[in-house]
Amino acid sequence: MGEAMRFSARTNWNTEENALARAHRLRMEAGLPVADLTASNPTRCGFRYDAESLAALASPETLDYDPQPRGSLRGREAVCAYYAELGVKVAPEQIILTTSTSEAYSYLFRLLCDAGDEILVPQPGYPLFDFLAALDDVRLKNAPLVYDHGWQIDPEGIRRAITPRTRAMVLVHPNNPTGHFTKAWEKKELAALCREFDLALVVDEVFLDYRFAGSEAVTSFAAGLGGVPVFVVSGLSKIAGLPQMKAAWIAVTGTEKAAALDRLEVIGDTFLPMNAPVQCALPTWLAGRGAIQAQIRRRVARNLAELDRQFAGAPAVSRLKAEGGWYAVLRIPATERDERTVLELLERGVWVHPGYFFGMPESGWLVVSLLGEEQEFQQGVRRLVDYLAKSGVTRDAVIDQDPL
Ligand SMILES: Cc1ncc(COP(=O)(O)O)c(C=O)c1O
């Protein structure tokens, strides 16, 4: 008889439940209260959705199968209308529809990289990159962000991370979870690096529309970056608060866009992932995004204000500066590993992300989502502040620590 079945090395994950997930599951199963400060699913945060926007799904035209490798023209035109409203001119020929930004990343990794090639990703950053890259045999290298009166890129750090195998750099604009936008001086530095090393830029703009009041106006990278190959990824999951609809896109700019689009078209043709009803409804959902965005912006602003109000009187925690997105990064005294802190907080009925989940050091960082229902959020923050106050550390201990 043969030996045990062999699996690919790329799927050699440790799939055992980790200590945090286990503790959370047990607490939920026991029916004990948990104020969830990680809630990031907009469909479960008490927002009002317009059920009438589902009517387009049932249009008779969805009975026709019209396989379009780049996605339906109407769907792509709707994406262009979105950019036009942001003041950016993009043609439908520059758009490829996908079922998620994750799928868009996968298309781009396959377009740009051979097995073993490298892509730079911001750190702290979105944890899914590790899995997306591994599945496409791409190696990730971290491009550390620095915090100095706000988050920013470190051009010299990026330069040091580039090797002959580097093909692209990912930017998240605004970044998750740090909430900072890429500034004009950073765009200039990035464009110069991309030109010098022949790199493409993959820019994730899923949170673009969630700028905090009072922060500087921003533009989409879909406007282009002086001919540098730029691939903007975005989609309905955040822009229209509809992650379940599985609709996203890539917008391609730069001098080599025609060749890139031809190849992306073949990738699209291979999978033809878009379904007819969703493409048919895409224009309606995008056009209706204002109503859900207004609710989300209001929720995020109120929760952020509540966080700051409670932290103003709290000795042991501070919030880092952010300009947009749905998250806040918290600095706490690094007196023990954050996994321990998160477990102890869970025992007190509040669930937060440890910073290391987003690539931060193991001690001294927590991340909270600002999307959850206000009462629950308020209660969760109160428990967090009480816990930190009781652990007997002072604000001086927080401020004395070096940033990242
Ligand atoms: C930076 C970033 N990109 C993409 C996504 C997910 O997008 P999608 O649902 O289109 O895969 C998320 C979700 O949290 C995100 O934080």
The ligand as an SDF file (V2000), in Angstrom:
LIG
                    3D

 16 16  0  0  0  0  0  0  0  0999 V2000
   -6.8500   46.2050    3.0330 C   0  0  0  0  0  0  0  0  0  0  0  0
   -7.9600   45.2720    2.6560 C   0  0  0  0  0  0  0  0  0  0  0  0
   -8.1050   44.8690    1.3870 N   0  0  0  0  0  0  0  0  0  0  0  0
   -9.1080   44.0440    1.0270 C   0  0  0  0  0  0  0  0  0  0  0  0
  -10.0270   43.5800    1.9500 C   0  0  0  0  0  0  0  0  0  0  0  0
  -11.1180   42.6080    1.5650 C   0  0  0  0  0  0  0  0  0  0  0  0
  -11.6940   42.8600    0.3990 O   0  0  0  0  0  0  0  0  0  0  0  0
  -12.5300   41.7150   -0.3800 P   0  0  0  0  0  0  0  0  0  0  0  0
  -13.6930   41.3760    0.4590 O   0  0  0  0  0  0  0  0  0  0  0  0
  -12.8790   42.4150   -1.6480 O   0  0  0  0  0  0  0  0  0  0  0  0
  -11.5710   40.5720   -0.6260 O   0  0  0  0  0  0  0  0  0  0  0  0
   -9.9060   43.9610    3.2610 C   0  0  0  0  0  0  0  0  0  0  0  0
  -10.8660   43.4400    4.2490 C   0  0  0  0  0  0  0  0  0  0  0  0
  -10.7880   43.6640    5.4050 O   0  0  0  0  0  0  0  0  0  0  0  0
   -8.8650   44.8220    3.6270 C   0  0  0  0  0  0  0  0  0  0  0  0
   -8.7150   45.1890    4.8980 O   0  0  0  0  0  0  0  0  0  0  0  0
  1  2  1  0
  2  3  1  0
  2 15  2  0
  3  4  2  0
  4  5  1  0
  5  6  1  0
  5 12  2  0
  6  7  1  0
  7  8  1  0
  8  9  2  0
  8 10  1  0
  8 11  1  0
 12 13  1  0
 12 15  1  0
 13 14  2  0
 15 16  1  0
M  END
$$$$
